[in-house]
Every structure is written in C-alpha cells, then in structure tokens.
Amino acid sequence: MFSIVAGQLGTVAVIAAVLAGVMGSGGAYAALVGGLVAVLPNYYLARRLARRQRGTTPEQALHHIYVGELIKIAFTAAMFVIAIKLLNVDFLIVVLTYIATVAVNWVAFLFADLGESPRTRKAAKS
C-alpha cells in the first residue's frame, strides 16, 4: 500500500518538475496541490488499513474498509474545495495532476502479485 503512495509522490514530483520548466512556479505549485489532493487521502487510507485488529470478523473488516473509503472521499472533496476556494491555482492543472496521480493506483495493479494471499505466503515460509 505504501509503495503505491510512494509511486504517487514520485509522479507528482515529476509532473511538478516538468511544469516548473515549462510554465514556471505557478504550474509547479498547481501540480503539487493536485498531487497532494490525491496523495494525502490515499496515505490516510493506507495507514488506516495497515492497522490490523485481531479478532475482527470479515464483516467488521469490510465495514472498516468501507468507512475508511468514505472518509477518504470526504477528505478528497474537502481538499478540492480548499484548493478551489482558498488557493490561487490553475484548476485544470490541479485536476489533471490529480487524475495522473490516481492513475498510479490502476497501473500498480498491473504489477501487483494478486495470485497469492499474504497469509499463504507467510504459511509457506514457516
């Protein structure tokens, strides 16, 4: 999970660097804002899901995931509102950087090993 967040941060850094060279500091700032709108809620969700609670039923675990995702969506919406209302940024750059950063999640599935559960791997090592 955290490797995806790191990949997202790398994507934001590259986009901001390119826009700094092409558009100057305004473009880079807008890219950083758009990237943070994507990265911070994802980091929150990754931290929330990384906390393992022993003794929870599958239903409770699923509920925990749903609540975390709902909070992440609200957090993202609030950050977009703050970016639009309070920050002087190019909205198009913010949205496009946000989309590029979220796309890292989708690309990560191409490289993820989804064939084996972590419990199976742990049991095989023992």
ZIBELLIN-V776308 format. One record per residue. N is the residue number from 1. RES is the residue in one letter. SS is DSSP state (hx for helix, st for strand, lp for the rest). PHI is phi in whole degrees, -180 to 180 (999 if undefined). Layout:
N,RES,SS,PHI  N,RES,SS,PHI
This chain:
1,M,lp,999  2,F,hx,-72  3,S,hx,-69  4,I,hx,-68  5,V,hx,-62  6,A,hx,-64  7,G,hx,-63  8,Q,hx,-65  9,L,hx,-62  10,G,hx,-63  11,T,hx,-62  12,V,hx,-62  13,A,hx,-62  14,V,hx,-66  15,I,hx,-62  16,A,hx,-63  17,A,hx,-66  18,V,hx,-64  19,L,hx,-69  20,A,hx,-64  21,G,hx,-73  22,V,hx,-87  23,M,hx,-112  24,G,lp,95  25,S,hx,-67  26,G,hx,-63  27,G,hx,-67  28,A,hx,-65  29,Y,hx,-62  30,A,hx,-62  31,A,hx,-65  32,L,hx,-64  33,V,hx,-63  34,G,hx,-61  35,G,hx,-67  36,L,hx,-69  37,V,hx,-62  38,A,hx,-87  39,V,hx,-73  40,L,hx,-61  41,P,hx,-65  42,N,hx,-67  43,Y,hx,-64  44,Y,hx,-57  45,L,hx,-65  46,A,hx,-62  47,R,hx,-63  48,R,hx,-63  49,L,hx,-76  50,A,hx,-73  51,R,lp,-74  52,R,lp,-91  53,Q,lp,-112  54,R,lp,-69  55,G,lp,84  56,T,lp,-86  57,T,lp,-79  58,P,hx,-58  59,E,hx,-65  60,Q,hx,-66  61,A,hx,-64  62,L,hx,-65  63,H,hx,-60  64,H,hx,-61  65,I,hx,-66  66,Y,hx,-62  67,V,hx,-64  68,G,hx,-61  69,E,hx,-67  70,L,hx,-64  71,I,hx,-64  72,K,hx,-61  73,I,hx,-64  74,A,hx,-64  75,F,hx,-62  76,T,hx,-64  77,A,hx,-61  78,A,hx,-63  79,M,hx,-68  80,F,hx,-63  81,V,hx,-62  82,I,hx,-61  83,A,hx,-62  84,I,hx,-74  85,K,hx,-83  86,L,hx,-106  87,L,lp,-104  88,N,lp,-91  89,V,lp,-129  90,D,lp,-76  91,F,hx,-61  92,L,hx,-62  93,I,hx,-66  94,V,hx,-59  95,V,hx,-67  96,L,hx,-66  97,T,hx,-68  98,Y,hx,-58  99,I,hx,-63  100,A,hx,-63  101,T,hx,-71  102,V,hx,-67  103,A,hx,-62  104,V,hx,-59  105,N,hx,-58  106,W,hx,-69  107,V,hx,-67  108,A,hx,-61  109,F,hx,-66  110,L,hx,-67  111,F,hx,-106  112,A,lp,-78  113,D,lp,-89  114,L,lp,-99  115,G,lp,-82  116,E,lp,-137  117,S,lp,-78  118,P,hx,-61  119,R,hx,-67  120,T,hx,-65  121,R,hx,-63  122,K,hx,-65  123,A,hx,-67  124,A,hx,-69  125,K,hx,-74  126,S,lp,-75
